[in-house]
């Protein structure tokens, strides 16, 4: 999938780069690139997925965290 950015009227290159980076973040490309930067063993991948699932279940069970300091 290609992300294309068209220049808006009077937009500088820096502004276009900022928009491009935001789109990449939104699509999850930067996370994916960082995750695939190094080889991850299948057992580590399963372990990470299991931890993620446990955390998700805990969040669903206890609801959102609230600030207890008043």
N, C-alpha and C positions, 0 to 999 in steps of 0.2 A: 504494500500500500504506500502510495506516495503522498506526501504532504506538500501542497503547493501554496505559496504565499504570493498574492498579487499586491503590487505597490498601490497604496492609496494616495490620493492627491496630496502632494507636499510632504510625504512621509520620508523620513531619513532611513538610511540603511540600519542604523542602530535600533530604531523603532521596529523595523521589519524583523530584525533578528530577535528582538524581545517577544514579538508576537509568535514567531516560529518556535521559540523555546517553550512558550506557554502551551502551544498546541501539542508539542512533543510530550510535555508533562501530562497534559490532559489525556492523551492517547495511551500513556503508560510506556512509551518507548524508552525513556531514560531509565526507568526501573528495570525494564527488561534487559537493556544493554548492561547495566551494572550487575544484574543477576547472572548473565551469561558471560561475563568477563573472565571468570575462572571456571574450571571444570568442577562440577559438583557430583560426588558419587551418588548413585541411586539410593543408597541407604540414608545418606544425609538429606536427600530431597524428601524421602518418605518421613523422616524424623521431623523436618521443618514443617511439612504439611500436617502432621499429627499435632504438633505444638500449636499451629495456627487454628486447627479445628477445636482444640481444647479451649484456647483463649476465646474463640467465637462463642462456644457454648457457655462459658462463664459470663461473658458480656450479656448474652441473651437472658441468662438466669437471674443475674443481679441487676440488670438494667444499667442506665448511664451512671457514671460516677458523679457524685455531688461533692462540693466543697464542704467539709465538715467544720472548718474553722469559722467562727463567727465573732 
